[in-house]
C-alpha cells in the first residue's frame, strides 16, 4: 500500500517539475515579446506611415544625416534637393529617410 502511495507521489512530483520550466519559458517569451518585438513593430508601422505620406516640398532627414527637400516622389525612389545649390539633386530610396517635416508645420512655428 505504501509502495502505491510513493509511486503516485513520485509521478505527481515529476509532472510538477516539468510544468515549472515550461511556465518559465512562457513567461520569458511574453517578456521578450512585450519588451523587444512589440515596440519595434510599432516603430516600423510609424515609419511606414510617415514614408507613405511623403509629398513634394517636405523637408527630410536621411539616414546619412543630410537635410533636404523632396522635389519628386516615385514608387520606391524620391529625389531630394540638398543645400541652397539647386543643382544638388540626388535620387534615393524612400527607406533612407528617417524623419519628415511638413512645410505647414514649419511655417506655423
Rosetta blueprint (number, residue, H / E / L):
1 X L
2 X H
3 X H
4 X H
5 X H
6 X H
7 X H
8 X H
9 X H
10 X H
11 X H
12 X H
13 X H
14 X H
15 X H
16 X H
17 X H
18 X H
19 X H
20 X H
21 X H
22 X H
23 X H
24 X H
25 X H
26 X H
27 X H
28 X H
29 X H
30 X H
31 X H
32 X H
33 X H
34 X H
35 X H
36 X H
37 X H
38 X H
39 X H
40 X H
41 X H
42 X H
43 X H
44 X H
45 X H
46 X H
47 X H
48 X H
49 X H
50 X H
51 X H
52 X H
53 X L
54 X L
55 X L
56 X L
57 X L
58 X L
59 X E
60 X E
61 X E
62 X E
63 X L
64 X L
65 X L
66 X L
67 X E
68 X E
69 X E
70 X E
71 X E
72 X E
73 X E
74 X L
75 X L
76 X L
77 X E
78 X E
79 X E
80 X E
81 X E
82 X E
83 X L
84 X L
85 X L
86 X L
87 X L
88 X L
89 X E
90 X E
91 X E
92 X E
93 X E
94 X H
95 X H
96 X H
97 X E
98 X E
99 X E
100 X E
101 X E
102 X L
103 X H
104 X H
105 X H
106 X H
107 X H
108 X H
109 X L
